[in-house]
Amino acid sequence: MDHKLAITHASGIAAEAVLEKLASIGIPAESLVLLDDESRMGAKLPYADTYLGSSNQHDYNFRDCNLLLLMQADEEIERAALAQGCFLISHAISTETAAVYLHDQQSLDIAFNDSSLRLVSPELGCLLPVLCELDREYAIAQLNLTLMRSAEFYGKVAVDELATQTVNLLNGKEAKNSVYSQQIAFNVISSASDFSLTRDLSHFLGNSSCSLSQQSVNVPLFHGFAAGVQIRFEAEVKPGACKRLMTAIDKVDVRNAAISPISDCNQSFSCVISHIEQTPNQASSLQFWLMADPMRYGLANNYAKVADFLLKSFL
């Protein structure tokens, strides 16, 4: 078998982050095949200390690989891969099965008749390490999230649209939109709640009595993710103890100063937390800001861990 691991939409933002992480954990270039749209054939993409070409993802024979990382929703590719016996992992597939997030030192419980795994979304991948640890230690009774999504959540076309609108508006020209419902440059756009995220979060917390709510807004940033987190616990907590708990989590950096996605976690496989506060006279409450590179910290870390486990232990 020439290739063990194939990656679709290889020139996209999500794939770029995953490839960077795969290189860092030592997946050799000869084990990879990059797949992309026909219009992008011929381009060489960087991987580790070399460059790799890509094949047409819509006529590729998936029998030539063990594992496919589907980086964007594409039912045609999904059907072809599964029909040709290729195991598939993706955060973009629609399935009722529980989402997968692999923590350090964990293993996956996989049946031999499984053919695919749905991974958690970038937002949830950013939130889970901290929220699961806080819930294990103190038991979350109520969780309110405000999620702020940059253009990269919608791919390079959205990043390009934000850039074009910004330039046009600064030059007195019209800001045309196609990805967003209206102008995103110098603007914020409310977004409908993603209740699949709420269901997945409930699954990982394992707390049926926990009340969860979340709202999302699209912001005029090219890259990054920010979440305003408000928690009420089952009992009283001390902010200092919560801070020490979060500081001890791998790849979590707790700071006392103001933070931003650009200055503190751009192209980073870690997340940053600041402004850990407790509302006066509410001893069971806690709030803080969490910021991260969603494609690297939230998505690529999980893809790489799951892929590495599958290739070594299952496929």
Backbone bond lengths (Angstrom), bond angles and torsions (degrees), N, CA, C in turn:
res aa  C-N    CA-C-N  psi(-1)  N-CA   C-N-CA  omega(-1)  CA-C   N-CA-C  phi
1 M - - - 1.461 - - 1.526 108.96 -
2 D 1.333 117.14 123.91 1.454 120.51 -173.06 1.530 112.60 -73.31
3 H 1.326 116.78 -36.22 1.456 119.83 -174.28 1.525 109.50 -132.25
4 K 1.313 116.76 139.85 1.456 120.90 176.98 1.522 111.86 -99.05
5 L 1.322 117.23 -26.07 1.458 120.62 -170.17 1.524 110.43 -136.02
6 A 1.338 116.89 123.07 1.467 121.74 177.54 1.521 109.12 -115.54
7 I 1.318 116.27 146.35 1.462 122.42 -178.79 1.523 108.54 -130.59
8 T 1.344 117.17 123.68 1.457 120.76 179.50 1.534 110.82 -86.30
9 H 1.339 114.80 168.06 1.476 122.01 177.11 1.530 110.06 46.79
10 A 1.341 114.64 47.51 1.467 121.33 -167.92 1.523 114.07 -65.00
11 S 1.329 117.83 -20.77 1.467 119.41 179.30 1.521 112.28 -90.28
12 G 1.333 117.57 2.10 1.459 121.18 -177.88 1.521 112.69 -80.37
13 I 1.333 115.77 169.50 1.461 121.84 -177.81 1.524 111.55 -64.78
14 A 1.329 117.28 -43.49 1.460 120.08 -178.96 1.524 111.24 -64.75
15 A 1.336 116.90 -44.91 1.463 120.42 -179.98 1.522 111.31 -63.50
16 E 1.308 117.24 -37.89 1.470 120.68 177.94 1.524 110.88 -57.13
17 A 1.338 116.33 -44.14 1.465 120.43 179.77 1.521 111.29 -67.15
18 V 1.338 117.03 -42.25 1.468 120.60 -179.83 1.524 110.87 -64.90
19 L 1.321 117.93 -42.64 1.461 121.02 178.89 1.527 111.21 -61.63
20 E 1.322 116.78 -39.12 1.462 120.36 177.70 1.527 110.65 -61.45
21 K 1.331 116.17 -41.78 1.465 120.20 -179.40 1.526 111.12 -70.97
22 L 1.324 117.88 -41.66 1.465 120.66 178.55 1.526 111.04 -60.05
23 A 1.327 116.55 -39.43 1.467 119.98 177.53 1.521 110.88 -63.93
24 S 1.332 116.88 -37.72 1.462 120.53 -177.21 1.523 112.64 -69.73
25 I 1.350 117.84 -25.41 1.467 119.68 179.08 1.521 111.86 -96.44
26 G 1.340 117.15 4.85 1.453 121.01 170.21 1.506 116.57 90.97
27 I 1.348 118.88 19.76 1.459 120.01 174.30 1.530 107.82 -70.01
28 P 1.333 119.41 119.22 1.473 120.39 -174.87 1.519 112.41 -70.47
29 A 1.312 115.97 149.38 1.465 121.54 -178.08 1.519 111.11 -60.55
30 E 1.332 118.15 -34.00 1.455 120.37 -177.90 1.528 112.60 -70.88
31 S 1.326 117.98 -10.70 1.462 121.20 176.92 1.527 112.42 -90.55
32 L 1.321 116.97 -4.31 1.462 121.76 -173.86 1.521 111.75 -107.14
33 V 1.342 115.19 147.65 1.457 121.13 164.64 1.524 106.95 -131.52
34 L 1.310 116.12 127.71 1.453 121.53 -179.77 1.525 109.55 -95.77
35 L 1.316 115.85 134.82 1.457 122.00 -178.58 1.520 109.30 -122.19
36 D 1.336 116.02 144.67 1.455 119.37 -179.16 1.525 109.07 -158.38
37 D 1.341 115.61 175.52 1.460 120.11 177.22 1.525 109.98 -64.98
38 E 1.315 114.96 154.14 1.466 120.48 -178.77 1.519 111.77 -58.44
39 S 1.331 117.26 -33.50 1.465 120.89 -178.31 1.522 112.87 -65.26
40 R 1.338 117.17 -16.47 1.460 120.57 -177.99 1.519 112.60 -105.72
41 M 1.325 116.79 8.29 1.460 119.75 178.42 1.532 110.62 -63.30
42 G 1.309 115.57 144.86 1.455 120.70 177.75 1.506 113.79 101.55
43 A 1.323 117.53 -23.25 1.463 120.71 179.87 1.528 110.01 -76.12
44 K 1.303 116.85 141.72 1.454 122.56 176.76 1.528 109.00 -99.99
45 L 1.332 116.17 129.35 1.455 121.46 -177.63 1.520 110.00 -108.36
46 P 1.339 118.06 138.13 1.469 120.23 -177.95 1.521 111.76 -70.76
47 Y 1.323 115.22 139.07 1.464 121.07 172.78 1.521 108.32 -147.95
48 A 1.333 115.55 120.06 1.463 121.32 -176.61 1.528 108.96 53.00
49 D 1.332 118.29 -120.82 1.466 121.04 -178.39 1.520 111.95 -105.29
50 T 1.345 117.04 23.09 1.457 119.94 -179.19 1.524 109.95 -140.27
51 Y 1.327 116.32 -172.75 1.464 122.48 176.60 1.527 108.53 -129.58
52 L 1.325 116.15 142.64 1.454 121.80 -178.74 1.518 110.52 -122.43
53 G 1.323 116.31 140.50 1.452 121.36 172.96 1.523 110.10 -84.86
54 S 1.318 117.07 173.97 1.455 120.92 -178.51 1.529 110.82 -126.78
55 S 1.338 114.53 155.67 1.454 122.63 176.78 1.522 109.54 -107.65
56 N 1.324 115.88 162.39 1.467 121.24 179.76 1.526 109.62 -70.81
57 Q 1.316 116.50 117.26 1.458 120.46 -173.92 1.529 113.59 -72.49
58 H 1.343 117.94 -13.93 1.457 120.16 -178.03 1.526 113.28 -95.46
59 D 1.329 118.47 -3.79 1.463 118.93 172.87 1.529 111.74 -133.25
60 Y 1.335 116.51 20.18 1.464 121.37 -179.68 1.532 109.89 -76.97
61 N 1.322 116.77 142.37 1.459 122.73 176.53 1.530 108.56 -87.98
62 F 1.319 116.22 103.61 1.461 120.54 -175.02 1.526 112.97 -73.51
63 R 1.318 117.79 -5.72 1.463 119.90 173.09 1.530 111.19 -68.59
64 D 1.334 116.01 -13.25 1.460 120.32 -179.46 1.528 113.38 -83.88
65 C 1.336 117.77 0.74 1.463 119.27 -179.96 1.524 110.77 -139.44
66 N 1.307 116.10 159.36 1.466 121.94 179.02 1.517 113.27 -87.62
67 L 1.329 116.05 -34.90 1.462 120.71 -169.26 1.517 110.26 -140.31
68 L 1.330 115.61 133.97 1.462 121.53 177.30 1.513 110.04 -116.23
69 L 1.328 116.07 130.56 1.459 122.66 171.90 1.524 106.87 -101.33
70 L 1.335 116.75 106.46 1.457 122.49 -178.80 1.520 108.37 -90.77
71 M 1.331 116.49 106.86 1.459 120.81 -169.03 1.519 113.87 -87.31
72 Q 1.317 117.88 -15.14 1.470 121.87 174.57 1.516 108.42 -139.30
73 A 1.320 115.92 153.87 1.460 119.84 178.25 1.526 110.39 -61.38
74 D 1.309 116.73 126.43 1.464 122.50 178.24 1.527 107.26 -158.48
75 E 1.331 116.21 98.94 1.457 120.64 -174.95 1.527 112.30 -63.82
76 E 1.334 117.39 -33.47 1.459 120.12 179.60 1.520 111.15 -63.63
77 I 1.326 117.19 -47.68 1.461 120.93 179.09 1.518 110.35 -66.08
78 E 1.328 116.95 -40.83 1.462 121.11 179.62 1.527 111.14 -58.88
79 R 1.324 117.04 -47.58 1.465 121.13 -179.79 1.528 111.19 -63.50
80 A 1.332 116.49 -43.26 1.467 120.49 -178.62 1.523 111.11 -63.34
81 A 1.324 117.15 -44.71 1.461 120.55 -178.18 1.525 111.23 -63.32
82 L 1.319 117.21 -46.31 1.461 120.66 -178.74 1.528 111.05 -66.83
83 A 1.336 116.96 -39.48 1.465 120.65 179.62 1.520 111.55 -65.12
84 Q 1.333 116.97 -29.15 1.464 121.10 -177.92 1.525 112.36 -95.67
85 G 1.333 116.40 11.93 1.462 120.49 172.44 1.504 115.88 79.74
86 C 1.314 118.05 20.80 1.463 121.82 178.85 1.525 109.31 -95.47
87 F 1.332 117.05 127.26 1.467 120.72 177.20 1.524 108.76 -69.75
88 L 1.336 117.20 139.40 1.460 121.98 -171.70 1.519 110.42 -125.19
89 I 1.329 116.11 135.00 1.457 121.29 169.43 1.519 108.63 -126.78
90 S 1.338 115.73 140.95 1.462 119.55 -176.81 1.516 109.91 -165.99
91 H 1.326 115.73 144.88 1.464 120.22 171.56 1.518 110.35 -88.55
92 A 1.346 117.50 -3.12 1.467 121.41 -170.79 1.519 113.52 -109.44
93 I 1.337 118.38 3.70 1.455 119.61 179.81 1.520 110.58 -89.63
94 S 1.329 115.96 154.51 1.463 121.94 179.25 1.522 108.74 -102.10
95 T 1.304 116.34 116.21 1.454 121.71 177.97 1.521 108.79 -154.53
96 E 1.310 116.11 152.12 1.455 121.04 -179.48 1.527 112.17 -82.81
97 T 1.313 117.72 -7.38 1.459 119.68 -179.91 1.524 110.58 -69.82
98 A 1.308 115.61 156.26 1.462 120.68 -178.38 1.523 110.84 -64.37
99 A 1.318 115.56 142.77 1.463 120.43 177.84 1.524 110.24 -70.59
100 V 1.322 115.82 159.66 1.467 122.09 -176.07 1.517 109.86 -116.31
101 Y 1.314 115.24 130.92 1.469 121.51 170.13 1.516 106.80 -136.80
102 L 1.313 117.39 125.12 1.457 121.99 -174.94 1.521 110.08 -104.16
103 H 1.322 115.98 111.91 1.461 121.31 175.42 1.524 109.79 -80.08
104 D 1.304 116.36 167.73 1.463 120.60 175.32 1.521 109.65 -60.77
105 Q 1.325 115.40 142.18 1.465 123.76 178.02 1.523 112.84 66.97
106 Q 1.319 118.74 12.46 1.451 121.19 177.07 1.521 110.83 -96.50
107 S 1.328 115.74 161.87 1.448 121.84 171.05 1.521 108.24 -126.66
108 L 1.320 115.96 164.85 1.458 120.75 -178.83 1.521 110.36 -102.08
109 D 1.315 114.99 140.44 1.459 121.06 175.71 1.524 107.56 -94.17
110 I 1.337 116.49 99.15 1.464 121.81 -173.82 1.521 109.48 -120.60
111 A 1.331 115.19 132.63 1.458 120.04 174.90 1.522 109.24 -85.51
112 F 1.328 117.27 153.15 1.457 120.59 -176.34 1.530 112.20 -71.57
113 N 1.334 116.97 -12.65 1.469 118.88 175.67 1.525 112.10 -95.48
114 D 1.326 117.89 1.57 1.463 120.41 175.47 1.526 109.42 -70.66
115 S 1.329 115.71 141.89 1.462 120.21 179.30 1.527 112.83 -123.40
116 S 1.332 117.32 -7.99 1.463 120.34 -179.32 1.519 109.71 -157.58
117 L 1.337 115.16 158.53 1.452 122.83 174.27 1.517 108.19 -133.74
118 R 1.329 115.94 135.98 1.467 120.75 174.19 1.526 108.10 -95.05
119 L 1.319 116.72 121.31 1.455 121.40 178.68 1.529 110.34 -89.15
120 V 1.314 115.92 161.34 1.463 120.21 -178.87 1.527 110.19 -69.84
121 S 1.319 115.84 160.62 1.460 122.78 178.50 1.524 110.48 -70.81
122 P 1.337 117.85 163.89 1.471 119.60 177.80 1.523 112.78 -57.81
123 E 1.352 117.36 -42.03 1.467 119.57 -179.94 1.523 111.18 -61.16
124 L 1.329 115.82 -47.65 1.457 118.97 -177.05 1.522 111.27 -66.80
125 G 1.323 116.93 -36.33 1.452 119.67 176.04 1.518 112.66 -61.19
126 C 1.332 116.93 -31.26 1.468 121.06 176.47 1.525 111.87 -72.81
127 L 1.323 117.07 -35.21 1.462 121.79 -171.53 1.523 113.85 -88.12
128 L 1.328 117.34 -32.00 1.461 120.67 -169.09 1.531 115.34 -58.70
129 P 1.333 121.15 -46.37 1.469 118.72 -176.17 1.519 112.86 -55.05
130 V 1.329 116.95 -44.94 1.461 120.52 -177.83 1.527 111.35 -74.38
131 L 1.331 117.03 -46.69 1.460 119.49 -175.95 1.527 112.10 -66.06
132 C 1.322 117.92 -40.18 1.467 120.25 178.99 1.521 111.16 -64.43
133 E 1.326 116.90 -39.53 1.464 119.90 -179.88 1.529 110.68 -67.97
134 L 1.331 117.59 -42.67 1.467 120.41 177.49 1.527 111.21 -63.66
135 D 1.334 116.56 -39.03 1.459 119.75 -179.83 1.527 111.17 -67.72
136 R 1.321 117.53 -40.92 1.468 120.24 178.87 1.527 111.46 -62.19
137 E 1.322 115.39 -37.61 1.470 118.90 -175.16 1.520 112.79 -82.49
138 Y 1.342 116.56 -38.47 1.465 118.84 -170.02 1.528 114.94 -125.32
139 A 1.326 119.38 -11.03 1.472 124.38 -179.30 1.531 111.42 67.30
140 I 1.335 115.39 104.57 1.467 121.54 179.93 1.522 109.57 -79.38
141 A 1.336 116.03 127.09 1.472 121.50 176.90 1.520 111.41 -94.37
142 Q 1.335 116.47 -36.20 1.471 121.03 -179.11 1.518 108.97 -146.77
143 L 1.335 115.38 137.60 1.467 121.10 -177.92 1.517 109.24 -134.88
144 N 1.326 116.82 123.98 1.461 123.03 176.88 1.525 108.34 -119.62
145 L 1.334 116.05 127.79 1.458 121.63 -177.00 1.518 110.65 -122.10
146 T 1.323 116.60 136.77 1.454 122.94 168.43 1.525 106.76 -116.05
147 L 1.335 116.89 113.99 1.459 122.71 -173.21 1.517 110.47 -105.75
148 M 1.314 116.72 129.34 1.458 122.52 -178.22 1.519 109.46 -116.10
149 R 1.349 115.93 114.62 1.457 121.90 -173.52 1.519 111.27 -104.26
150 S 1.316 115.86 132.34 1.461 121.41 175.53 1.525 109.46 -86.31
151 A 1.327 116.13 177.58 1.461 121.22 -176.87 1.522 112.58 -64.10
152 E 1.338 118.41 -28.29 1.457 119.87 -175.95 1.526 113.07 -63.21
153 F 1.323 118.13 -19.68 1.460 120.45 176.68 1.532 111.46 -61.33
154 Y 1.317 117.02 -24.36 1.461 121.66 -177.58 1.525 112.28 -107.81
155 G 1.328 116.83 10.73 1.449 120.93 173.94 1.515 114.34 91.82
156 K 1.332 114.62 -179.04 1.465 120.52 -176.62 1.527 112.39 -64.21
157 V 1.337 117.06 -28.96 1.470 118.55 179.17 1.517 110.66 -63.76
158 A 1.334 117.22 -35.43 1.465 120.55 178.33 1.519 111.41 -73.09
159 V 1.330 116.67 -39.74 1.471 120.21 175.93 1.519 110.21 -60.97
160 D 1.328 116.82 -43.36 1.465 120.93 178.24 1.526 111.41 -64.84
161 E 1.337 116.67 -38.30 1.467 119.39 179.26 1.519 111.28 -65.02
162 L 1.316 117.26 -42.32 1.461 120.53 176.95 1.524 111.04 -61.86
163 A 1.335 116.82 -43.17 1.467 120.39 -179.91 1.526 111.14 -63.87
164 T 1.328 116.49 -45.04 1.470 120.47 -178.62 1.521 110.91 -65.10
165 Q 1.333 116.59 -43.88 1.467 119.53 178.93 1.528 111.47 -61.86
166 T 1.334 116.39 -40.82 1.462 120.02 -179.36 1.526 110.78 -61.43
167 V 1.342 116.01 -48.02 1.462 120.32 179.56 1.530 110.88 -62.58
168 N 1.324 117.17 -44.15 1.467 120.74 -178.36 1.518 111.65 -62.91
169 L 1.335 116.83 -45.10 1.465 119.73 -178.51 1.527 111.79 -65.55
170 L 1.321 116.95 -37.57 1.471 120.06 178.27 1.526 111.96 -68.44
171 N 1.333 116.08 -19.03 1.460 120.69 178.51 1.526 112.27 -107.89
172 G 1.324 116.44 17.90 1.461 121.21 175.26 1.518 114.28 71.16
173 K 1.344 117.60 23.61 1.458 121.26 -179.27 1.527 110.52 -105.63
174 E 1.315 115.67 169.94 1.456 121.66 -178.77 1.532 110.83 -72.69
175 A 1.342 116.11 141.81 1.459 121.81 176.86 1.524 108.98 -99.48
176 K 1.322 116.16 94.26 1.464 120.51 -177.81 1.534 109.73 -80.61
177 N 1.318 116.46 145.38 1.462 120.76 -179.41 1.519 110.85 -127.67
178 S 1.335 115.21 145.11 1.465 121.27 173.77 1.518 110.88 -137.33
179 V 1.334 117.53 -38.30 1.464 121.19 178.16 1.523 110.28 -75.34
180 Y 1.317 115.72 -48.32 1.460 121.51 -179.90 1.530 110.61 -90.94
181 S 1.328 115.45 159.75 1.460 120.53 -179.53 1.518 112.25 -72.32
182 Q 1.321 116.54 -19.96 1.463 121.78 177.37 1.522 108.48 -156.84
183 Q 1.313 116.84 -177.70 1.463 121.70 -179.43 1.520 110.54 -54.42
184 I 1.337 116.95 130.42 1.454 121.26 176.15 1.529 111.44 -102.35
185 A 1.307 118.97 -28.41 1.467 121.53 179.36 1.520 110.16 -61.97
186 F 1.330 116.73 132.51 1.463 123.86 -179.63 1.532 111.47 55.90
187 N 1.315 116.61 35.80 1.457 120.44 -172.84 1.524 109.04 -150.01
188 V 1.313 117.40 164.98 1.458 122.94 167.14 1.520 107.52 -128.08
189 I 1.343 116.39 143.77 1.457 121.00 -176.30 1.527 108.38 -127.37
190 S 1.314 115.99 122.72 1.458 119.58 178.77 1.518 109.96 -66.29
191 S 1.331 115.32 152.57 1.456 120.96 -177.31 1.519 109.41 -131.15
192 A 1.325 116.63 146.75 1.461 120.59 176.24 1.525 109.74 -64.72
193 S 1.309 116.43 147.88 1.464 121.12 -179.81 1.518 110.84 -66.76
194 D 1.315 115.80 143.40 1.459 122.21 177.55 1.530 107.45 -98.52
195 F 1.321 116.29 96.87 1.457 119.19 -174.31 1.528 112.23 -74.75
196 S 1.341 118.08 -16.33 1.459 119.15 173.27 1.528 110.09 -66.30
197 L 1.329 116.80 -33.78 1.458 120.40 175.79 1.524 110.09 -64.12
198 T 1.332 116.82 -41.50 1.460 120.68 178.72 1.524 110.84 -62.99
199 R 1.338 117.34 -43.16 1.463 120.65 179.11 1.527 110.97 -63.86
200 D 1.333 116.33 -43.30 1.459 119.29 -179.91 1.524 111.14 -64.49
201 L 1.313 116.69 -40.99 1.462 120.07 179.84 1.524 110.29 -63.79
202 S 1.327 117.27 -40.66 1.465 120.44 177.08 1.520 110.91 -60.10
203 H 1.325 116.05 -38.91 1.472 120.73 179.43 1.522 111.02 -62.11
204 F 1.321 117.32 -44.89 1.455 119.89 -176.36 1.524 112.37 -73.93
205 L 1.329 117.08 -35.30 1.460 118.84 177.45 1.527 110.78 -70.29
206 G 1.343 117.00 -29.52 1.457 120.27 178.08 1.500 113.30 63.96
207 N 1.326 116.50 27.58 1.457 121.43 -176.05 1.527 108.23 -122.94
208 S 1.317 117.24 97.05 1.461 120.97 -174.03 1.519 113.12 -67.11
209 S 1.328 117.37 -20.82 1.466 120.31 -178.94 1.518 112.86 -89.65
210 C 1.333 117.58 -5.14 1.462 121.17 -178.60 1.526 110.34 -73.33
211 S 1.313 116.73 131.10 1.462 122.75 178.00 1.526 108.99 -92.70
212 L 1.344 116.28 123.92 1.461 121.34 -176.09 1.514 110.82 -120.15
213 S 1.324 116.87 139.31 1.462 121.65 172.55 1.517 108.55 -146.99
214 Q 1.330 115.52 147.31 1.464 119.09 179.83 1.518 110.15 -151.65
215 Q 1.323 114.85 146.88 1.457 122.77 174.57 1.517 108.12 -132.49
216 S 1.347 115.73 151.17 1.459 120.70 -176.83 1.522 110.58 -126.96
217 V 1.309 115.10 150.15 1.452 120.95 176.31 1.525 108.33 -141.80
218 N 1.332 116.90 137.91 1.460 122.06 174.33 1.520 108.92 -87.87
219 V 1.326 115.96 129.32 1.467 121.25 -175.95 1.528 109.61 -118.18
220 P 1.340 117.64 155.58 1.476 120.87 -175.24 1.525 113.00 -82.24
221 L 1.329 115.95 58.06 1.455 122.85 173.36 1.527 108.65 -114.14
222 F 1.319 116.75 143.60 1.456 119.86 177.64 1.528 111.07 -71.31
223 H 1.331 116.22 -42.54 1.456 120.74 -176.37 1.527 109.74 -138.79
224 G 1.341 115.61 155.62 1.448 120.57 173.04 1.517 113.85 115.21
225 F 1.314 114.37 168.33 1.456 122.77 -179.44 1.524 108.51 -148.03
226 A 1.320 116.00 138.84 1.458 121.22 176.41 1.524 108.94 -134.56
227 A 1.323 116.02 142.85 1.456 121.23 178.05 1.522 109.17 -134.51
228 G 1.327 115.35 127.55 1.457 121.23 169.12 1.518 107.60 -89.67
229 V 1.334 117.04 119.09 1.463 122.34 -173.63 1.526 109.58 -113.58
230 Q 1.330 116.07 124.74 1.468 122.24 175.81 1.527 108.24 -123.53
231 I 1.328 116.32 125.71 1.462 121.60 -174.30 1.523 110.26 -127.65
232 R 1.325 115.42 140.05 1.466 121.75 165.79 1.523 107.26 -118.49
233 F 1.335 116.08 125.15 1.452 121.42 -177.91 1.525 111.53 -94.51
234 E 1.324 115.69 169.06 1.463 121.05 179.62 1.530 111.60 -67.45
235 A 1.339 116.09 -26.26 1.464 120.37 -178.42 1.529 108.84 -141.05
236 E 1.305 116.25 178.37 1.461 120.86 -179.65 1.527 110.92 -66.70
237 V 1.338 114.97 145.84 1.463 120.99 176.64 1.518 109.13 -132.48
238 K 1.334 114.81 159.07 1.457 121.39 175.53 1.531 108.70 -106.94
239 P 1.345 118.15 126.05 1.472 119.60 179.65 1.523 113.05 -54.92
240 G 1.322 117.36 -37.53 1.457 119.86 179.40 1.510 112.50 -63.28
241 A 1.319 117.07 -40.48 1.459 120.68 178.51 1.524 110.94 -68.04
242 C 1.323 117.40 -38.48 1.464 120.97 176.69 1.522 110.67 -64.15
243 K 1.326 115.61 -39.47 1.465 119.71 179.13 1.521 110.70 -63.20
244 R 1.324 117.62 -43.90 1.464 120.74 179.19 1.528 110.95 -63.96
245 L 1.315 116.47 -38.49 1.463 120.69 178.37 1.521 110.86 -62.15
246 M 1.341 117.65 -46.37 1.456 121.34 -178.90 1.528 111.89 -69.21
247 T 1.320 116.60 -35.33 1.461 120.76 179.02 1.524 111.23 -62.10
248 A 1.335 116.99 -31.19 1.459 121.16 -177.18 1.527 112.95 -78.82
249 I 1.327 118.74 -9.33 1.465 121.98 -179.03 1.530 109.40 -76.99
250 D 1.322 115.40 135.41 1.461 120.32 -179.80 1.528 111.18 -60.82
251 K 1.309 115.71 136.15 1.465 123.99 177.82 1.524 113.52 65.64
252 V 1.332 117.35 23.09 1.462 122.01 174.50 1.524 108.26 -117.62
253 D 1.315 115.99 124.31 1.462 122.89 -178.04 1.528 108.41 -113.72
254 V 1.324 117.44 117.03 1.463 122.40 -179.65 1.523 109.05 -101.46
255 R 1.331 116.39 127.53 1.460 121.32 -177.21 1.528 110.45 -127.66
256 N 1.325 115.09 157.91 1.463 120.73 179.00 1.520 112.32 -93.40
257 A 1.332 117.25 -16.69 1.464 121.13 -175.17 1.524 111.01 -93.48
258 A 1.333 114.98 170.53 1.459 120.62 174.27 1.522 109.49 -63.99
259 I 1.329 116.19 143.94 1.464 121.21 -178.10 1.521 109.51 -129.22
260 S 1.338 116.01 164.30 1.460 120.91 175.65 1.525 108.89 -150.69
261 P 1.335 118.12 155.97 1.465 119.99 178.00 1.524 113.41 -60.30
262 I 1.331 117.01 -32.26 1.461 120.41 -176.79 1.527 111.64 -75.76
263 S 1.325 116.96 -46.69 1.460 120.13 -173.11 1.523 113.89 -83.86
264 D 1.339 118.07 -24.60 1.457 119.34 -168.79 1.527 115.80 -118.41
265 C 1.318 119.29 -18.19 1.466 118.39 -177.66 1.519 112.55 -146.42
266 N 1.318 118.02 26.34 1.451 121.08 177.86 1.528 110.04 -71.90
267 Q 1.342 117.44 125.68 1.462 123.45 -179.11 1.532 111.51 56.65
268 S 1.327 115.67 41.17 1.457 121.61 -178.13 1.525 110.23 -117.72
269 F 1.321 115.89 145.08 1.458 121.57 176.12 1.532 111.22 -95.10
270 S 1.332 116.41 17.81 1.461 122.86 175.44 1.519 109.38 -122.91
271 C 1.337 116.59 167.15 1.465 120.51 174.11 1.524 109.32 -117.18
272 V 1.327 115.40 163.36 1.464 121.80 -177.56 1.528 108.52 -126.76
273 I 1.321 116.43 137.70 1.469 122.69 179.61 1.517 108.49 -123.69
274 S 1.329 116.31 140.75 1.463 120.26 176.73 1.523 110.44 -147.54
275 H 1.323 114.55 171.72 1.470 122.91 177.24 1.531 111.68 53.83
276 I 1.330 115.39 52.36 1.464 120.04 173.34 1.523 107.41 -74.57
277 E 1.308 116.22 113.77 1.467 121.52 -171.39 1.526 110.82 -135.68
278 Q 1.320 114.73 159.99 1.459 122.04 174.94 1.524 108.57 -129.46
279 T 1.336 115.75 128.48 1.457 120.29 179.30 1.527 109.50 -63.75
280 P 1.321 118.24 133.24 1.471 120.17 179.52 1.525 111.97 -53.73
281 N 1.315 115.44 138.17 1.473 123.45 177.98 1.525 113.26 66.77
282 Q 1.332 117.00 17.20 1.462 120.89 175.29 1.532 107.79 -129.45
283 A 1.317 115.57 79.08 1.463 121.81 -170.24 1.523 113.38 -70.71
284 S 1.314 117.98 -12.69 1.474 119.87 177.71 1.528 112.16 -99.02
285 S 1.333 117.22 9.37 1.466 120.94 -176.28 1.520 111.50 -104.33
286 L 1.336 115.13 158.88 1.459 122.06 174.50 1.519 107.57 -156.85
287 Q 1.326 116.35 142.68 1.458 120.72 175.00 1.514 109.50 -142.63
288 F 1.342 114.66 150.76 1.468 119.40 179.53 1.520 108.51 -163.96
289 W 1.338 114.70 167.91 1.457 122.24 173.04 1.527 108.91 -104.79
290 L 1.323 115.56 137.50 1.461 122.08 174.31 1.520 108.45 -122.32
291 M 1.321 116.83 130.57 1.466 121.31 179.15 1.521 110.02 -132.89
292 A 1.336 115.16 146.18 1.466 119.42 -175.49 1.514 110.30 -162.10
293 D 1.332 114.77 165.31 1.461 121.87 165.95 1.519 105.60 -84.02
294 P 1.339 119.30 107.27 1.465 120.48 -171.12 1.519 113.81 -65.62
295 M 1.335 117.44 -32.69 1.453 119.40 -177.75 1.530 112.25 -77.17
296 R 1.313 117.40 -28.25 1.461 120.23 179.26 1.528 110.86 -92.19
297 Y 1.309 116.93 -59.76 1.466 119.38 -177.37 1.532 111.42 -71.31
298 G 1.323 117.23 -45.44 1.450 120.19 -174.70 1.506 114.65 -79.39
299 L 1.347 117.68 -33.56 1.464 120.79 -172.01 1.528 112.25 -110.85
300 A 1.336 116.97 -55.89 1.467 120.39 -171.48 1.524 112.75 -65.05
301 N 1.328 118.35 -38.35 1.465 120.16 177.61 1.519 110.57 -55.45
302 N 1.324 116.42 -46.09 1.459 121.03 -177.40 1.531 111.73 -70.45
303 Y 1.331 117.06 -44.55 1.468 120.29 177.61 1.530 110.93 -55.82
304 A 1.315 116.24 -46.47 1.458 119.99 -176.29 1.526 111.55 -65.78
305 K 1.326 117.30 -41.98 1.464 120.16 -179.65 1.524 110.90 -65.97
306 V 1.338 116.94 -44.01 1.463 120.26 -179.32 1.517 110.44 -66.45
307 A 1.331 117.56 -45.55 1.463 121.17 179.60 1.520 111.29 -61.67
308 D 1.313 117.24 -43.99 1.461 121.08 -179.48 1.526 110.69 -62.58
309 F 1.338 116.81 -42.80 1.462 120.47 178.16 1.515 111.50 -62.58
310 L 1.333 117.10 -46.55 1.449 120.87 -178.03 1.528 112.23 -62.45
311 L 1.321 116.68 -43.96 1.465 120.30 -178.28 1.522 111.92 -66.87
312 K 1.323 116.88 -33.00 1.460 120.29 -177.29 1.523 112.90 -87.08
313 S 1.337 117.60 -30.84 1.456 119.53 -167.94 1.514 115.53 -121.49
314 F 1.334 118.42 -12.57 1.450 118.60 -171.34 1.520 112.81 -128.11
315 L 1.335 117.76 -42.60 1.466 121.00 -173.83 1.527 111.17 -91.45
